[in-house]
Amino acid sequence: MISELIIGTLTILASTAVMIAFVLMTIRLVRRAETNYADHRPGILQFFLLLSSAVVMVLIANTLCVWMWALLFHFLDVFPTLEEAVYFSMVSFSTVGYGDVVVEHGWRILSGFVAVNGLLAFGVFTAVLIEIIRGLSDRYIPRR
């Protein structure tokens, strides 16, 4: 059990580092793009492109986090195939938890870590996207 707690904690810390890196890259991307539009009044198309770019960055970050967990499960031989490890990680990370693929008794605490990591990631990325939407909408969508 101690090894599961240590492995789970270290993996969440690594995943958090990935999330922070992607938050910083997303914010930089949006700010850099905004400076490109500083010379003229931006429109809905620029708003759409910037927000779409931010969403893609969030999807990439979440995908990387899921793959981190899947590769860990695969490395630990928790699942017989990489496909099962990816599937379980994705379902657990999104906290859906179908239950059709389960972790053996010796590693089941890790599944809780995956779910906690997913909740944390979705919370962080929701906050980032809302802040980006708020900032962009003030600039890009004219008030009537």
Phi, psi and omega in degrees: 000321180298320180295323177297318180296318179293311180298316180297317179297315180296322180290321176296320178297318178295318178296321178296322176299319177297315181298315180297317178300317180288327175297314179296317179296321180294315179297317177298318179301313181294315180295319178297318179294323179297323178293330177293333181262008185293336184284339182220165180288118180287161182233190182298323180299316178296319176302312180299314181295317179293315180293320177298319178297319179295319179296319178298319178298320178295317179297320178296315180298315178297320179297317178298319179296318177298316179296326176300313179294318181298316179294325175297311178300320179293317179298323180279000182059037178286326179238150182290334181229157176295324180300316178295321179295318178294315181300311180299317181297318180294315181293321180286319180299322179278359181060022175288310175057063181302323181090001179283336173236124183234159180273142178296161187309320185290344183234011188291338177297329179298329180296327175294321177298320179299315180296317178298318178298318178296317177300316178299314181298313181295324177294313180297312184289329174296316178299317180296313181296321179295319179295320177295316178299316180298312181294317181289321183294326177298325184268322192261340182247109184294144176275145182259000000 
